[in-house]
Amino acid sequence: QVQLVESGGGLAQPGGSLRLSCAASGSIFSIYAAGWYRQAPGKQRDLVASITSGGSTNYADSVKGRFTISRDNTKNTVYLQMNSLKLEDTAVYYCTARFYGLTQDYWGQGTQVTVSS
């Protein structure tokens, strides 16, 4: 059974940093590609960043230069380093991943990120 477990959300001040983690818990399958999405109240869920099997990355324009997605294949974990946080980064952040040998996409439960002074 594949389960994505997110951690690292919380409260940060504008200009601060947070690091989100997304671990494939209890999985014998390795992450092929992954991404982070976010959803603010009353808004749609939007892609924030993604990373391919080869390590290529893609970012939403709103987070370019501030956020960094990375992966540790030995830990089957994907990270989102968020720097220079802004009030508008406040949202629930979800990770999603596709695994080698599996055809469906999996989602984490979401972690709240609140940026407030």
Stockholm file with secondary structure:
# STOCKHOLM 1.0

chainA/1-117         QVQLVESGGGLAQPGGSLRLSCAASGSIFSIYAAGWYRQAPGKQRDLVASITSGGSTNYADSVKGRFTISRDNTKNTVYLQMNSLKLEDTAVYYCTARFYGLTQDYWGQGTQVTVSS
#=GR chainA/1-117 SS CCEEEEECCEEECTTCCEEEEEEEETCSSCEEEEEEEEECTTSCCEEEEEECTTCCEEECTTTTTTEEEEEETTTTEEEEEECSCCGGGCEEEEEEEEETTCCSEEECCCEEEEECC
#=GC SS_cons         CCEEEEECCEEECTTCCEEEEEEEETCSSCEEEEEEEEECTTSCCEEEEEECTTCCEEECTTTTTTEEEEEETTTTEEEEEECSCCGGGCEEEEEEEEETTCCSEEECCCEEEEECC
//
